[in-house]
Amino acid sequence: MTRKMLSCLILSAFVGCASAPESTESEDPRTLDEAVTAYGIRASDLTSPYYWGDKFLHMYADKLKVGTLEPGPTPLATPRTVLLITGVTIPAAWFKPIEARLTRDGFRPVVYEPPALLSGSLFQNSRDLADVVARVKAESGQEKIDILAECTGGLIARHYIQSLGGDQHVSRLVTFVSPQHGIAKAPIAAAIAGWPALYDLSPGSKFLTAVNSAPLPKNVPMTSIYTCTDEYIRPYRTSIVPGATNIGLCDTFVDHFQTFYDPAIYLIMHDALVK
């Protein structure tokens, strides 16, 4: 394996819902120690979601800057609260471009960054979400709120809505680049980092079985937005949810993180929220 591929395997294993880009080269975990030494990554960094969160946030800092926004859709006549939920290793700062556009368009966005950057048990994070929604509802004065969730945030939102009574408190659920059926390479990252979330994201896990065996509630419309060229969520079909509105960005190359700052992709999210 080349040094480039060793670096790619380590870096990508801990970001974008903890997957890794596919390669034609062998990805033998026995070479990870060599890669750690070659690239100066400390063993403690491999198990810290904050290390990976900061690393990739820094890489995309210029893309996430919010300056003068383009003109948007007609603002909502009555402001609505939308809860934005981050994914594994994704700090709240990633949502700044979406937050700014939602505010421009008449929404009241509230960003939720789960504890430990969502690296803990997804069952527990789904239960914790109930308290977050209750607090946001109380602060907004609304009977129901909307949810826009990235990556693994979409999975805990689905479990909350489908199995924990969240359908009584949420009016719409929109997810983007969310591995609804898991990621084949999650077990590799789980073996390195030991994060419960990575085991939960492994195909066939108890968590994924619970999420995908429960029916979508009829009173909460769900939209899943994904890209066919996502370098982390592979195969892209893992984002397709039977019974939901599935929107694939497949006509041109769209990378995983582009979904946070691309104005055209934001409009797709906006349209799903105002249906």
Secondary structure, DSSP 4 states (H G I P E B T S, - for coil): --HHHHHHHHHHHTBTTTB----SS---GGGHHHHHHHTT--HHHHT-HHHHHHHHHHHTTTTT---SPPP-SPPPSS-EEEEEE--TT--GGGGHHHHHHHHHTTEEEEEE--GGGG-S-HHHHHHHHHHHHHHHHHHHT-S-EEEEEETHHHHHHHHHHHHSSGGGTEEEEEEES--TT--TTHHHHHHHH--HHHHHTSTT-HHHHHHHHSPPPTTS-EEEEEETT-SSS-SGGGG--TTSEEEEE-SS---TTHHHH-HHHHHHHHHHHH-
